[in-house]
Amino acid sequence: MDFVVGLPRTQHEFDSIFIVVDRFSKMDTRFLSHFWRSLWRSMNTRLDFSSAYYSQTNGQTEVVNNSLGDLLHCLVGDHIKSWDRKLCQAKFAHNHAINRSIGFSLFQVVYGLVPRGPLDLVPVSTSIKMHGMAEDFIQQLQQVHSQAHDQLQAAIMSISVLQILNADILNLR
């Protein structure tokens, strides 16, 4: 958990962001109530607290903070006091992006699925004559989506095969 503070005060009087980074590891119970300790323990999660003056993390929180800052900077443009209205978009973009380390989006890891993005929800009408470059762009984007879908399916299949093999090996012992 971390707080990003010192942000420009918005029209809604917000000036900070509370960030939770799940590292998918064991938990730390020192500062949590019984409810939170039980919840995090049941999910095999450890909470590491950090600040600029007392860092206890491996840098992952700082990476998330920097990534969020970059996303918000791009989304708000010259309207820096409107960052709170763009926070949901930044969160969606961050959680929808494929993580290089694990090869999946955070949505897929947590919920088991990848939600549709804005481009997935826009129907492309064939009755309207489009500019040739727009048609090429749409075809390329659809091809990328198709390849990404196929790669995800292949990754899911390989994980399933590994799980079956591991289960068979454990049963032989």
Helices and strands as residue ranges (DSSP letters): E 2-4, E 17-19, H 34-42, H 60-76, G 80-82, H 83-96, H 106-111, H 118-121, H 132-172
